[in-house]
């Protein structure tokens, strides 16, 4: 018989449907040669339909085709739904009524790893009934016996750390203790819940136990009903108490964590045990027990940080006493994750988190290193935040945007810092009235005083001289509205088209259709301090592929005048509460941003710089800039200077 090489592929099939096809008992038998019978067997193995193939046991007994289908599935175990390529290796070797053939099995394991080996198929001829396959578990793998199963065991990779710019770990494995309840040990669940709640509150940890009674009732008696995972230092504060509670149980371990619970939480995200949703979304790469990223950098760079699990194929064999032992057949080594290096500075971030912790309203603080654009802190308060408003918020900038408009006016030489500009109580443009906060009236004063005391009507008076093009040019020069790539999601701002005189007037002092984020306005302050826009940088390695190049140098005369005006805000304007902060002179601009015409609430802003650190603070519904944002800035700078 000429040599033939057949190639068949086993893919997931509906086993129940396959069994229905062969439910007629013992299959029909091929009367052709062993080569044709082998071909039919391999094709049937692939499809789950073996009705055209006859089977016998090693001692000659009949085997129903549907039983073979079932045993193929059971022996394959965890690999039953994996891709399998079956290839004959040469023609069957025949001696009289006995033949044998070598078959190559090429599995694609979960995650894509290949596993190949050869197996032997024996055939026998039974007179006029033709050739039958001698069914035996060793066909699937030579070491398999009846009752065995191929099982896949995962070898977890080591999740990598998130590092700071100097390569020191910010997020790394830290000791934790998970507190739970074992139902069979509980004597008084209501009292246990009350006692635990008291202890959790004593360390300022909120734990939702509203459905605890149902969870305990529906759990197995010896189950671990998880309540909360605490950092070891927090757990140690309540250890002596909770250890005495009847029914409370404890698991010690490690978890990737930042230095504190609130530390840049919205930016970093968390790394937790995979949920069912995680597994369903990534069945080939995530399995039960894996740690995956949720939110922030942990989620965006999850594949890099997680690495690739190793995989082991074993024969799972149950002994007479019911215990199952594994015999390894094949394995691949895990590939540990690669660290992500970011720009966050621990001391600056801690100062930002501490400053925001005192504020009850949602708030954000971004700090940028002036000299190179690296982002030193991304804070969202008052409790670390889950939404990264500091980078992705889209809100009106209020009077902090006067910094942009002032640069545009100074650069165009439409005014100088000393040019008198009228600051009336109100001013009308095309029938729309604009007013100053608190009804303030400065009269005709130098432009630098209009800026320092944040006169809206003065900027409305100058809006026509700035023009829509001038507004856009100034914003662009200071980096707003660009296609930033900082390694994480960030909003660089959207500038009003200022298509009408009223919209231009509103946009000139930070209202209208202009929207920004705190990082965008911190970048404006950094650009003024540096004399050049440098795109903010958060993820340093792997470096973002499409980072914006440094902008051209800003107009030196305009920048010099603007810096002097920003200093005056602190010495004699709306930010005088910052005159006495530690660490040197502060330059900045307050802002009060209206965001809803039907509400009197306003966002509170301050942008500025001190030395090589530029920053922006925004407090949602915080009122005037001097009311909420400025005290946070003072707290931040005083803490940073300790």
C-alpha positions in Angstrom: 0.0 0.0 0.0 1.5 3.4 -0.9 2.5 5.7 1.9 -0.1 8.3 2.8 0.0 11.0 5.5 -3.4 12.2 6.8 -3.9 15.4 8.8 -6.9 15.9 11.0 -7.8 18.5 13.6 -9.8 18.0 16.7 -11.7 21.1 17.8 -14.4 21.7 20.5 -17.6 19.9 19.6 -20.9 19.5 21.3 -20.3 16.1 22.9 -24.0 15.5 23.6 -24.7 15.9 19.9 -21.9 13.6 18.9 -23.2 10.9 21.2 -26.6 11.2 19.7 -25.0 10.4 16.3 -23.5 7.2 17.5 -26.2 6.1 19.9 -27.0 3.0 17.9 -24.7 0.7 19.8 -21.7 -1.1 18.2 -20.5 0.8 15.2 -20.4 -0.6 11.7 -17.0 -2.0 10.6 -14.7 -1.1 7.8 -14.0 -3.9 5.3 -11.1 -1.9 3.8 -7.5 -2.1 4.8 -6.1 -0.9 8.2 -5.0 2.4 6.6 -8.6 3.3 5.8 -9.8 2.2 9.2 -7.2 4.3 10.8 -8.2 7.3 8.7 -11.8 6.9 9.7 -10.9 6.6 13.3 -8.8 9.8 13.3 -11.5 11.7 11.5 -14.1 10.4 13.9 -11.9 11.3 16.9 -11.8 14.8 15.5 -15.6 15.1 14.9 -16.9 13.1 17.7 -18.7 10.7 15.3 -17.2 7.2 15.3 -20.2 5.4 13.8 -18.2 4.1 10.8 -15.4 2.5 12.9 -15.5 -0.8 14.8 -13.8 -1.3 18.1 -12.6 -4.3 20.2 -10.8 -4.6 23.5 -7.3 -6.1 23.7 -8.9 -9.5 24.5 -11.3 -9.3 21.5 -14.4 -8.1 23.3 -16.7 -5.6 21.5 -16.7 -1.9 22.4 -19.5 0.4 21.4 -18.5 3.4 19.4 -20.4 5.8 21.7 -18.4 4.4 24.6 -15.2 5.2 22.8 -16.4 8.8 22.2 -17.1 9.1 25.9 -13.8 7.7 27.0 -11.9 9.9 24.6 -13.5 12.9 26.2 -13.0 11.7 29.8 -9.4 10.7 29.2 -8.6 14.0 27.6 -9.9 15.8 30.7 -9.0 19.4 30.7 -7.8 19.1 27.1 -11.2 17.9 25.8 -12.0 21.3 24.3 -8.5 22.2 23.1 -7.3 22.1 19.5 -5.7 18.8 18.5 -4.0 18.0 15.2 -3.8 14.2 14.5 -1.2 13.1 12.0 -0.3 9.5 10.9 3.5 8.8 10.9 4.0 6.5 8.0 1.7 3.7 6.9 0.4 1.0 9.3 2.7 -1.9 9.8 0.8 -5.1 9.1 1.6 -8.7 10.0 -1.2 -11.0 9.0 -4.4 -9.9 10.8 -2.5 -7.5 13.2 -1.5 -4.0 12.3 -0.1 -1.0 14.2 0.3 2.6 13.3 2.1 5.6 14.8 0.1 8.8 15.3 1.4 12.2 16.2 -0.8 14.3 18.5 -0.2 18.1 18.4 -2.2 19.8 21.2 -2.6 23.5 21.6 -2.8 24.0 25.4 -4.6 26.8 27.2 -2.7 30.0 26.6 -1.4 28.7 23.3 1.6 26.5 24.3 2.1 23.5 22.0 2.5 20.0 23.3 3.4 17.2 20.8 4.0 13.4 21.2 3.5 10.2 19.3 1.0 7.5 20.2 0.3 4.0 18.8 -2.9 2.7 17.5 -3.3 -1.1 17.2 -5.8 -2.7 14.7 -7.0 -6.2 14.2 -8.8 -8.0 11.3 -11.8 -10.1 12.2 -12.4 -12.2 9.1 -15.0 -10.8 6.8 -15.9 -8.1 9.3 -12.8 -6.3 8.3 -10.4 -4.2 10.4 -11.2 -2.9 13.9 -9.4 -0.5 16.2 -8.1 -2.1 19.4 -9.5 0.4 21.9 -7.2 1.2 24.8 -6.6 4.4 26.8 -2.9 4.4 25.7 -4.1 5.6 22.3 -4.6 9.1 23.9 -1.3 9.0 25.7 0.9 5.9 26.3 0.8 6.2 30.2 -3.0 6.5 30.5 -5.1 3.8 32.0 -8.9 3.5 32.4 -10.2 6.1 34.9 -7.2 8.4 34.4 -7.6 12.0 33.1 -5.3 14.5 31.6 -5.3 17.6 33.8 -3.8 21.0 33.3 -2.1 22.6 36.2 -1.1 26.3 36.1 2.3 27.4 37.4 1.7 31.1 38.4 4.1 33.7 37.2 5.3 36.4 39.7 3.5 39.7 39.3 6.0 42.5 38.8 6.2 45.7 40.9 5.3 49.2 39.9 8.5 51.3 40.4 9.3 54.9 40.9 11.7 56.9 38.7 14.7 55.7 40.7 13.6 52.0 40.3 12.4 51.6 43.9 9.1 49.7 44.4 6.0 51.8 44.9 3.6 48.8 44.5 5.1 45.5 45.7 4.1 42.4 47.6 3.2 43.4 51.2 1.9 41.3 54.1 -1.9 41.1 54.5 -4.4 39.3 56.6 -7.8 38.4 55.3 -10.5 38.2 57.9 -13.5 36.0 57.4 -16.1 33.9 59.2 -16.4 30.1 59.4 -20.2 29.4 59.8 -19.8 26.2 62.0 -17.8 28.2 64.6 -20.3 31.0 65.0 -22.4 31.1 68.2 -24.0 34.5 67.9 -23.7 36.0 64.4 -25.4 39.3 65.3 -23.0 40.0 68.1 -20.0 38.9 66.0 -21.0 41.3 63.2 -21.4 44.1 65.8 -18.0 43.4 67.4 -16.2 43.2 64.0 -17.8 46.4 62.8 -16.6 48.2 65.9 -13.0 47.1 65.3 -13.1 47.9 61.6 -14.3 51.4 62.3 -11.6 51.9 64.9 -9.0 51.6 62.1 -11.2 53.7 59.7 -12.0 50.8 57.4 -15.5 50.5 56.0 -16.8 46.9 55.5 -20.2 46.2 54.0 -21.8 43.5 56.1 -25.4 44.2 55.2 -26.0 40.7 53.6 -23.7 38.8 56.0 -26.5 36.7 57.5 -27.5 35.4 54.1 -23.9 34.8 53.0 -23.3 32.7 56.1 -26.6 30.9 55.8 -25.9 29.9 52.2 -22.3 28.9 52.7 -20.9 25.5 53.6 -20.4 25.0 57.3 -16.6 24.9 56.9 -16.5 27.7 54.3 -14.3 30.8 54.6 -16.8 33.7 54.2 -14.5 36.6 53.4 -15.1 40.0 54.9 -12.0 42.2 54.3 -8.3 42.0 53.5 -6.2 44.3 55.7 -2.6 45.4 55.5 -0.6 43.8 58.3 -0.1 47.1 60.2 -3.8 47.8 60.2 -4.6 44.2 61.3 -2.1 44.3 64.1 -3.9 47.3 65.6 -7.0 45.1 66.2 -5.4 41.7 66.3 -5.8 41.1 70.0 -9.5 41.9 69.9 -10.6 40.1 66.7 -8.7 36.9 67.6 -11.1 36.4 70.5 -14.3 36.6 68.5 -16.0 33.2 68.1 -16.4 32.4 64.5 -13.8 34.8 63.1 -11.0 33.1 61.0 -7.9 34.5 59.4 -5.7 33.9 56.4 -2.3 35.4 56.2 -0.6 36.2 52.8 0.8 38.8 50.5 -0.7 41.1 48.0 0.6 43.8 45.6 0.1 47.1 47.5 1.1 50.7 47.4 2.7 52.3 50.5 -0.7 53.3 51.8 -4.3 52.5 51.0 -4.9 56.0 49.5 -1.5 56.3 47.8 -2.3 57.4 44.2 -5.1 54.8 44.3 -7.1 56.0 41.3 -3.9 56.2 39.2 -2.4 52.9 40.3 -5.6 50.8 40.5 -5.5 47.5 42.4 -4.3 44.0 41.8 -6.7 41.4 43.1 -7.7 37.7 42.7 -9.4 37.3 39.4 -13.2 37.5 39.4 -15.5 35.3 37.3 -15.8 38.2 34.9 -12.0 38.4 34.5 -11.8 34.7 33.7 -14.7 34.7 31.3 -13.2 37.7 29.4 -9.7 36.1 29.2 -10.2 32.3 29.4 -6.8 31.5 27.8 -4.7 33.6 30.0 -6.6 34.1 33.3 -7.6 31.3 35.7 -9.0 30.9 39.1 -6.5 32.1 41.7 -4.6 34.4 39.3 -4.0 38.0 40.4 -5.2 40.6 37.8 -5.3 44.4 37.6 -8.4 46.4 38.2 -8.4 50.0 37.2 -5.5 52.4 36.6 -2.0 51.3 35.7 -2.6 47.8 37.2 -5.3 47.2 34.6 -3.8 49.0 31.6 -0.5 47.2 32.0 -1.9 44.0 33.4 -0.4 41.7 30.8 3.0 43.2 31.2 2.9 43.1 35.0 1.3 39.7 35.2 3.6 37.9 32.9 2.7 34.4 31.5 1.8 31.5 33.6 3.6 28.2 33.1 1.5 25.2 32.4 1.8 21.6 33.4 0.0 18.6 31.9 -0.4 15.7 34.3 -2.1 12.4 34.6 -4.6 12.6 37.5 -5.0 9.1 38.9 -7.4 8.2 41.7 -6.2 5.6 44.2 -8.4 3.1 46.0 -8.6 5.3 49.0 -10.0 8.1 46.8 -6.9 10.3 46.9 -5.8 11.7 43.5 -2.1 11.8 42.6 -0.5 13.7 39.7 2.1 12.3 37.3 3.6 15.1 35.2 3.9 14.6 31.5 4.8 18.0 30.2 5.4 21.5 31.5 6.4 25.0 30.5 8.1 27.5 32.7 6.3 30.6 33.8 7.6 34.0 32.5 7.5 36.5 35.3 6.0 39.9 34.7 8.0 43.0 33.8 7.9 46.1 36.1 6.4 49.4 35.1 8.3 52.5 36.0 6.4 55.6 36.7 7.2 59.2 37.6 5.4 59.4 40.9 7.6 60.5 43.8 6.6 59.0 47.1 7.2 62.0 49.3 5.3 64.3 47.0 2.4 61.9 46.6 2.1 61.4 50.4 2.0 65.2 50.8 -0.8 65.4 48.2 -2.8 62.6 49.8 -2.4 64.2 53.2 -3.6 67.6 51.9 -6.6 66.1 50.2 -7.6 64.0 53.2 -8.8 67.1 55.1 -11.3 68.0 52.3 -14.8 66.5 52.4 -15.7 67.3 48.8 -14.3 65.3 45.9 -10.9 66.9 45.1 -7.8 66.5 43.0 -4.2 67.6 43.2 -1.5 67.1 40.5 2.1 68.0 40.9 4.6 68.3 38.1 8.4 68.7 38.1 8.9 71.9 36.2 12.3 71.1 34.8 11.4 67.9 32.9 7.6 67.5 33.0 7.5 64.4 35.1 4.3 64.0 37.2 5.3 63.8 40.9 1.8 63.3 42.4 -1.7 62.4 41.2 -4.1 62.7 44.2 -7.8 62.3 44.3 -9.5 62.9 47.6 -10.6 62.7 50.2 -10.0 58.9 50.3 -7.8 58.1 47.3 -10.6 58.1 44.9 -11.8 55.5 42.4 -12.2 57.9 39.4 -9.0 59.6 38.3 -10.4 63.1 38.0 -6.9 64.5 38.5 -6.0 63.3 35.0 -9.3 62.7 33.2 -11.7 65.3 34.6 -13.3 67.7 32.1 -14.4 70.8 33.9 -14.3 74.6 33.3 -11.1 76.1 34.6 -12.6 79.3 35.9 -10.2 82.2 36.5 -7.1 80.0 36.5 -7.5 80.2 32.7 -6.8 84.0 33.0 -3.2 82.8 33.1 -3.6 81.5 29.5 -5.4 84.6 28.4 -2.9 86.9 30.1 -0.1 85.2 28.3 -1.8 85.6 25.0 -2.5 89.3 25.6 1.1 90.0 26.8 2.6 88.0 24.0 0.5 89.9 21.4 1.5 93.1 23.2 -2.2 94.0 23.4 -1.4 95.1 26.9 1.6 95.3 29.3 1.4 94.4 33.0 1.0 98.1 33.7 -1.6 99.0 31.2 -4.7 100.4 32.9 -7.7 98.2 32.3 -11.2 99.1 33.6 -12.7 96.6 36.1 -16.4 97.6 36.5 -18.9 95.7 38.6 -20.7 94.4 35.4 -20.2 94.6 31.7 -22.5 93.6 28.8 -21.5 92.0 25.5 -24.2 91.6 22.9 -26.8 91.8 25.6 -25.2 89.2 27.9 -24.1 90.6 31.3 -20.9 89.5 32.9 -20.0 90.3 36.5 -17.3 89.9 39.1 -17.3 87.5 42.0 -18.9 89.2 45.0 -19.8 92.3 43.0 -16.2 93.6 43.2 -15.3 96.9 41.5 -11.6 97.8 41.0 -12.1 100.7 38.6 -9.3 101.5 36.1 -6.2 99.8 37.5 -3.1 98.3 36.1 -3.6 94.9 34.3 -1.4 93.1 36.9 -3.9 94.2 39.6 -6.8 93.0 37.5 -5.1 89.6 37.3 -4.0 89.4 40.9 -7.5 90.3 42.2 -9.1 88.2 39.5 -11.4 90.7 37.8 -13.6 89.1 35.3 -14.9 92.3 33.7 -11.4 93.5 32.9 -10.7 90.3 30.9 -14.1 90.7 29.2 -12.9 94.3 28.3 -9.8 92.8 26.7 -11.4 89.8 25.0 -11.8 91.5 21.6 -8.0 92.4 21.6 -7.1 88.8 22.3 -9.5 87.3 19.7 -10.5 83.7 19.2 -7.2 83.0 17.3 -5.1 84.6 20.1 -7.0 82.6 22.7 -6.3 79.4 20.8 -2.7 80.2 20.1 -2.0 81.0 23.7 -3.6 77.7 24.9 -1.7 75.7 22.3 1.6 77.4 23.3 1.0 76.3 26.9 0.1 72.8 25.8 -3.6 72.7 26.2 -5.7 70.6 23.7 -2.7 68.6 22.4 -2.6 64.8 21.6 -0.8 63.8 24.8 0.5 60.3 25.3 1.6 60.0 29.0 1.1 56.3 29.3 -2.3 56.5 31.0 -5.6 58.2 30.1 -5.4 62.0 30.4 -7.4 64.9 29.2 -5.3 67.8 27.9 -8.1 70.2 27.5 -10.6 71.4 24.9 -10.5 75.1 24.1 -13.6 77.1 23.3 -13.9 78.0 19.6 -15.0 81.4 20.9 -17.1 81.8 17.8 -19.2 84.7 19.1 -18.3 87.9 21.1 -20.2 86.5 24.1 -18.5 83.1 24.0 -15.1 84.8 23.5 -15.7 87.0 26.5 -16.7 84.0 28.7 -13.8 81.9 27.5 -11.3 84.6 28.2 -11.8 84.2 32.0 -12.3 80.4 31.9 -16.0 80.0 31.4 -18.0 79.1 28.3 -17.1 75.9 26.3 -13.6 75.5 27.5 -12.9 72.3 29.6 -9.7 71.2 31.3 -8.4 68.6 33.7 -6.2 69.3 36.8 -3.2 67.8 35.1 -3.7 70.1 32.1 -3.8 73.2 34.3 -0.8 72.0 36.3 1.0 71.7 33.0 0.1 75.4 32.2 1.7 76.4 35.5 4.8 74.3 34.7 5.1 75.8 31.2 5.1 79.3 32.6 7.6 78.4 35.3 9.9 76.7 32.8 9.3 79.1 29.9 8.5 76.2 27.7 5.7 73.5 27.4 6.9 70.0 28.2 4.3 67.2 27.9 3.6 65.7 31.3 5.1 62.2 31.8 3.6 59.5 34.1 4.7 56.1 32.6 8.5 56.2 32.0 9.1 52.6 31.1 7.8 51.4 28.7 8.0 54.8 27.3 4.8 56.0 25.5 5.1 55.7 21.8 3.5 59.0 20.8 4.6 61.5 23.4 4.4 65.1 22.3 7.7 66.9 21.7 8.7 69.8 23.9 7.1 73.1 22.6 9.1 76.1 21.4 10.4 78.6 24.0 7.6 80.9 25.2 7.8 84.6 24.7 10.4 85.6 27.3 9.0 89.1 28.0 5.4 87.8 28.3 6.6 85.0 30.7 8.5 87.4 32.9 5.5 89.7 33.2 3.2 86.8 33.9 5.4 85.3 36.6 5.4 88.7 38.4 1.6 88.8 38.1 1.3 85.3 39.5 3.5 86.3 42.5 1.3 89.3 43.1 -1.7 86.9 43.4 0.0 85.5 46.5 1.4 88.7 48.0 -1.5 91.1 47.4 -4.3 89.2 45.6 -6.7 86.4 46.0 -4.1 83.9 47.3 -2.6 85.8 50.2 -3.1 82.8 52.5 -0.1 81.3 50.8 2.3 84.1 51.8 3.6 82.2 54.8 4.0 78.7 53.5 7.3 76.9 53.9 9.6 76.2 51.0 10.0 79.6 49.3 7.9 82.0 47.3 4.7 80.7 45.7 3.4 81.9 42.3 -0.1 81.1 41.2 -3.7 81.9 40.3 -7.0 81.2 42.0 -10.1 80.2 40.1 -13.8 79.9 40.7 -15.6 77.9 38.0 -19.3 77.9 37.4 -20.4 74.6 35.9 -24.2 74.6 36.0 -26.4 77.6 35.2 -29.1 76.2 37.4 -26.8 76.0 40.5 -24.9 78.5 42.6 -22.2 75.8 43.3 -18.8 76.4 41.9 -15.5 74.5 41.6 -12.6 75.8 43.6 -9.2 76.0 41.8 -5.6 77.1 42.3 -2.7 76.6 40.0 0.9 77.6 40.6 4.4 76.6 41.3 7.1 76.8 44.0 10.7 76.1 43.0 10.7 73.1 40.7 7.2 71.9 41.6 4.2 73.1 39.7 0.7 72.1 40.8 -3.0 72.4 40.3 -5.8 71.8 42.9 -9.5 71.5 42.1 -12.2 71.0 44.6 -15.6 70.1 43.2 -18.3 72.4 44.5 -15.7 73.9 46.8 -16.7 77.5 46.3 -14.2 80.2 45.5 -10.6 79.3 44.9 -9.4 81.0 48.1 -12.0 79.1 50.1 -11.1 75.4 49.4 -8.2 75.1 47.0 -5.8 77.5 48.6 -5.8 75.8 52.0 -5.1 72.5 50.3 -2.1 74.0 48.5 -0.8 75.4 51.8 -1.2 72.0 53.5 0.5 70.3 50.5 3.5 72.7 50.4 4.0 72.8 54.2 4.0 69.0 54.3 6.4 68.8 51.3 8.8 71.1 53.0 9.1 69.2 56.2 
